[in-house]
Amino acid sequence: MRGKYWAFLFFITDWITAIFSWFLFFYLRKTLIEKQDFELEINFFLGIVFIPLAWLFLYALQGTYHETRRMFRLRILNMTFLSSLAGSILIFFALLLDDDVSGYRDYYQSFLLLFGIHFLSAVTVRLVTTSILVSTVRNQGQGFKTLIVGGNEKALEIYHELINLPKSVNEFVGYVNINGVDHLLKDFIPNLGKVTDLEGLIKKFEIEEVIIAIESSDHDRLKDILVRIDDGKTKIKVLPDMYVILAGSVKMTNIYGALLIEITSDPMPYWQRAIKRVMDIVLSSIALILLIPFYIFSAIAVKISSPGPILFLQERVGLNGALFKIIKFRTMFVNSEAAGPQLSSSNDPRITNIGRFMRKTRFDEFPQFINVLLGDMSLVGPRPERQFYIDQIVKIEPQYLHLNRVRPGITSWGQVKYGYAENVEQMLQRMKFDLIYLKNRSLALDIKIMFYTITIIVKAKGK
C-alpha cells in the first residue's frame, strides 16, 4: 500500500499542476502575446479537461507512477524536463500552430511560455513531493525490506556498510545462511532459514530487495539462487568481481551506496513496455479486421480437410504462471493426443494436409490475435508451453521459469530461429534464444522479430 499511496499522491499533484499551468498559460498568452482581454471561451474549458489528461498519460508512459518509492530528485528533474519538452512540442503543433498570429515571434513566445510555465510549476511541486518521499523512506521502518543471502564476513561487511550509511534506505528483515557455518550476522539480524526457504520468505515478509553476499564468480551457486528468487519484482543485488568492474557493468546512482551490481530483470524501459502493449492492442485489432476474409477461407479449408472443430483450444502457461486457453486453427486430426501429450514432428501423420501448409506459413497461429486482445499474449514474446512439458524442462534447466515473467507471444526469437520443437531437447535449444530475448528485449528487437516472422510467412519456410 505504501507504493500505491505515493503513486496516487504524484498522480493528484501532477493533475492539479497541469490544470494550473494550462490556466496560467492561456491567461498570459491572451493578455501578453495576443494583447486581448481574457475571456472564458470553449477552448479554455476543453483545454482544462483534456490537456491535463494528456500530461498524465505522458507521465505514465515515463513510468512516473511505477515503483514511485524508488524515485529520487535527480531522476524526477530529468524526467520532468524531458516530458515537459516533448509535451510542449506536441501541444504546440497540435493546438497552437494554426492560430492567427502577427508574426513568427508570437509562435516562439507561445512555445517558450508553455514550456516554461509547465516545467517550472511541475518540477517545483514534484521536487517537493520527492523530497518528502525520500525523507520518509529513510525513516525507521519505512525503508525497503531487505534480505541478505549469506552469513560470512562479506555479508557482515555489507550489512555494516549499508546500515551505517548517512542516507540508508534499507530495512533489514534478516538473513539466509548458505553453507551452514559462519553465522556472523546472527548478533545483528535474525537467521530466517536456508536457501531452499527463499521463495516463501520473500512472500511472507514482502521482501523488496535481496542482497546476495557471495562472489559473482561462484556461478553455479549464484545461478541456483537467482532461479529461485528472480521474479521480476524483487530487486536483486550481487557482489561484482574484477571482470565486471573492468567491463563497466557496475552502475552507481548513489555515491553513498555499497559496491553492488543490481540484476536487471527487464531491460525494456517502462515507456517501451507501455507502448508495446498499445501496439499489441492496435495491431491485433487491425489484423482481426483485415484478416476476416482469410479467417473465412481458413475455416472452410480446415473443415474440409478432416472432420472436427475449426478452432483448437489448448491450455498453456502464461504471464506469472497463469493458465489460459490458446486459440489456433486445428491442424491435426481429432483425438491426436488420445495417448497423452505429444510434440509434433516434420512428418507427423497426425497433421492434415492443409494443416501442414498452415504450420509452414504460421497461418494456424493467426487466431491468437484474440488472445492478445484478451491480455493473455503479446505479439512478440516467448512461446507459451503446456505445464506437462514445462515440468520436464525445469528438471533440466530451471531458468526456463524466467520466461513466464513476460507475456508469451504469437511469435518469438526462438520461434523465428528454431521453429517448432519436436522434443524436450529442441525445446531447450529454443529456450536459449528466448532467454537472450528476455535479457535484451526492446521495441526495436520486437519489430525486427515481426519482420522476420512476416518473411517466414511469405516464403512458407516455417519449421
N, C-alpha and C positions, 0 to 999 in steps of 0.2 A: 504493500500500500504506500510505502514511503516514496517509491519512484513515481507512482501514479499521481500522488499529491503534487509533487514538483512539476510533473509534466502538465498537469491541469493549471497550475499557477503560471507557468510560462505561456500556456495557450491563452489564458484570460488576459494577461498583461499585454501580450502581443496583439490581441484583438482590439483592446482599448487604445493602445498606442497607434495602431493602423487607422482607427477611426479619427483620432485626434490629428494625426499628421495629414490625412486627406482633407479634413475640415480646414486646417491652417493653410495648407497649400492652395485650396480652392479660394479661400478668402484673399490671401496675399496676391495670388495670380490675377484675380479680378481687379483688385484695388491698385496694385503697384505696377503690373505689367500691362494690363488691358485698360487701365485708367477708367474703370466703370464702378458703379455702385454695386455693393454686394447684395444679391437677392437669392432667396431660397427657391431655386429653379429645379426642374425634374432631374437634370444631370447631377446636381449636387446630391439629391436623395438616392439616386441609383448608385452613385459612387460610394456613399456612406454604407450601403448594403453590400455591394459586390466587391469593391476594391479590397476591403479588409479580408474577405474570404479568399481572394486571390493571394494575398500576402501569406495567410495562414497555410494555404496549400503549398506555396513555395518553401516556407519554413519546414513543413512536414517532409517535403522531398529531401531537404538537407539532413533530416534525422534529428531535428531540434527536440522533438518530443519522444525520442527513443533513447533509453538509458540516460535520462536527464540528470540523474545524480552524479554522473561522471563528467559533467560539464565543468569547464574552468574558464577563467576570464579571457585569456589569450585566444582560446578556441571560439568563444562566443563573439569576440571582437572580429575575428576573421570571417566567421560565418555571416555575421550581420552586415559587414561591408560587402561581401560578395552577393548576398541576396538582395541588398538594397540597390546595388548597381544593376544587377540583372533585372530585378523587378521594375526599376525606374525606366530602363530601356524598353521593356515590354509595354508598360503603360504609355510611355511617350509615343511609340509607334502605333499602338492600338487605339489610343483615345485623343492624343493631342496633336498629332502631325497634320490632321486635316482641318485644324482650326484656322479661322481667318486672322492673320497677323499683319502687322505693318512692315515687318522685315524678319530676316533670319535671326537677328539678335533676340527677338522675342522667343524663338524656339530654344536658343541656348539658355536664356534666363529661366524659362519654364522647366527645362530639364534639370538644371542645377538646383533650382528651388525645390523641385520634387525630391530629388536625391538627397539634398542637404537636410531638409526638414525630416524626411522619413528616417534617414540614417541616424541623425543626432538624437531624435526622440526615441527611436527603437534601441539604440546602443546604450543610451543612458539608463533606461528602465531595465534593460537586460543585464547590464553590468551590476546594477544594484541588486537585482534578484539573484544573480550568480554569486555575488559576494556573500549574501545571506545563506545561500545554498552551501557554499564551500565552508563557511564558518560552522554551519550546522553539522555537516558531515564530519568535521574534526572534533565535535563534541563527544564526550564519553557515551558510548552506547549507540551512536549514530553512524559510525563508520561502516566500511564494507566487511561483512562477516567473512573471516579468513581462516583457512585450514592449512596447516603445514604438513607436508608429507616428508617424513624423516625426523630422526631424533638425535642425530650425531652432532659433532662440533660445528659443521657447516650450517645445520638447521638452527642451532643455538645462536650462531653469529648473525644470521639473517634476522632472526626474531629480535635480538637486541638492537640491531641496526634500524629496523623499521619502527620498533616501539619507542625508540629514543629520538625519532625524527622530530624537529620542531613543528612540522606540519603533517603529522601522521594521520592517515585516513583508514588504517586497518584496525579492525576489531577482532582479535584472535580468539576463536572459539575453542581451539585445541589442536592436537597434532595426531598423526597416524605414523607409527613407527614401521620401518621397513624390515630390518634384519633381526629384530627381537632383542637387540642389546643396545648399549649406548643411549639410554633414556635420559639424556642430558636436559631435555625440556620439561621433564616431569615436575620440577620445582617451580615452574612458571605458568604453564598452561596444562590442562588435563589431557591424558592419553585417551583417545576416543576409540582405539581399536587397531585393526590391521588393514593392510592394503585391500583385502577382499571385502572390507566393510565400506569402502569409499562411496559407492553409489548410494547406499542407504543413508550414510552420514550427510552427504550433500543435500539430500532431500529433507532429512529430519531437521537439520539446523539451518536450512535455507542458505547454504554457503554461496557467497558471491565471488570469492577469489580462492584459488588453490595455489600454494607455492610449493613446488617440488624441489626439495633441497638435496638433490643428488646431481652428480656431474652429468651434463648433457651428452658426454661421450659414452656414458653407460647406456647404449642404445636399446638393448633388449629389455632392461628393466624399465626404462623410460617409456618405451613403446607400450608395454603391458599396462602401465599406469594411465597413459593417455587414452588408450582404448576404453578404459573403464570410466573416465570422467569427462572426456571431451564431448559435451552435449551441445556445443554451440552457444550456450548461455553463460556458463561459468567461466570467468576469466582465469586463465592458467598461465603461471609464470615459472620459468625454469632457469637454472644457472647456465650462463654461457661458457663455452670452452674457448680457448685462444683462437681456434679456427674461425668460429662465427664472429668473434670480435673483429678479427682482421678482415673478414668478409663484409663487415658493415651491417650485420644482421641485428645488432643491439641498438634499439631506438629508445631514446630517453625523452620524456616530455616534462620531467620534474628533476631539477638539479639536486634535490634532496633525496631522490629515490635510490634504492639499492640497485646493484648491477644485476638485473634480471631481464630475461627475454620473455616477452608476452607472446604466447602462442596465438596466432591469428586464425580463428576458426572459420571466418568467412572473409575473404579478401575483397568481396564486392561491396563498395560503399553503399550506405543506406539509400541514397537517392537513386542509385542504379537498381537496387532491389525493388524500389517503388515503381520506377519506370518499367522494369522487367514485367511486373505484374500487370501494369496498364497495357503494355504491348501484348501480353498473353490474352487479355480480355478483348482488346480491339481487333487484333489479327485473327483470333479464333472466331469472333462474331462475323467478320468479313468472310472468312473461309467457309463457315457454315452456310452463308447466304449464296456465295458464288458457286459452291460445290453441290448445290441442290440437284442439278441435272446429273452430276456424277453419282450422287447417292442413289438416285432412282435407277440409273443404269446398273450400278453395282448390286443393288438389292435384287434386281431381276436376274442378273448373272449368277449370284450366289444361290438363289432359289432354284434356278435351272440346273446348276452344277450337281446338286445332290439334295435329297430330302432333309428337311430340318429348318431351324430358325435362320433368319438372315443375320442377326447380330449374335455375337458371342460375348457373354459376360463372365468374367473370372475375378476372383478375389485376389487382390495384390496388396503389398505393404507400401504405404506412402509416407508422407511427412511425419516425422516423430513417431514412426511405428503404427500410425493409424491405418486401419484397413479400409479399402474401398473397392468398388467393382469397376474394373477396366472394361471399356466398350470397344469391340473390334468387329469387323466383318468376319463371319465364320469362314475359315479356310480349310477346315478338316471335316471329315465325315462325323456324323453324330456318334456319341459314346466312344470317342477315340481314346479316352483315358479310363475306360472301364476297369482296367487292372491297376489304376493308380497314376499319380503324376508322372509324365514322361516328357522329355525335351524332344523337339523335332530335329530331323537331320535333312541333309540336302536331297536325299532320295527317299524320304519318308512316305510310305504307301498310304498313310492316313490323310495326306494332303490331297485335296481335289485338284483337278487340272486348272480351274480358274483360281483356286487358292494359291497354287504355285506361282502364277503370274502376279497375283496381288501381293505376295510376300516379296518378290523380287523388286517390285515397284513401290513397296511400302503402302500400297493403297488400303490394305486391311487396317492400317493404323488411323486412317482419316476420321473415323467416328470419335476418336479421343479428343477432338476439339470440344466435345461436350464435357468430357472430364476436366478440361482446362477451365471452362466457364464455371463449372461447379466448384473449382478450387482444389480438386484432388491432384491435378497435374499442372505442369508448365509446358511451354513449347519445347524448351531445352532443359535437360536435366538427366541424371542417371536413370536408366530404365528400371521400372518397378518390377520386383520379383515376387514369387509366391513364398509364403513362410516356410514351406517344405524345403525349398532349395536354399533359402537364407540360413536355415538351421545347419545344413550341410557345409555351406561356405564358411560360416562363422567358426566352425570347429577347426578349420584350416587357417583362416585369415580373419581374425576378429575385427580388423579395420573396416570390413565391409559395412558394419553398422553405421559408420560415419556418413555413408551415402544417404541415410534416412534423415539427415539433418536438413535437407532441402527437398522441395517438391520434385517428384520424379517427372521425367519429360517424355514427350512423344518421340523425340529424337535425342541422341546424346553423342558425346565424343566417342565413347566405347562402341555405340551402335554404328557410327559412321566408319570407324577404323576397323571394327571386328565383325559387325553384323550379328545375326542371331547365334547364340551359343548352343552347341549340341550336347555338351556335358558340363559337369561342375568345373573341370579343369579349364575349359574355354571361358566359363563364367569368371573364373579368377583372372584370366588374361584380360578380359574385357573390363574387369573391375579396376585394373591398374590405370586405364585411360580415364575412367570416371573419377578416380581419386585425384588424378592430376587435374582434371577439370574442376573438381571441388576446391582445390588449393589455388586455382588460377582464374576462377570464373569472373567474367565481366560481360558487359553488354556487347563489346566488340567480339569476344570469343563466341557468344551466343549467336550473333549474326553470321559469323564465319561458319559455325556448325550448321546453321539453317541453310546457307548457300550450298554447302557440301551435300546436305540431305536432298536438296532440290536436284542437284546433279545426279545423284543416285536414282532418284525417281524418274528423271528424264531418260537416263541411259538404261534403266531397268537392270542395274548391276548390283542390287542388294543381295547380301548373303543370307 
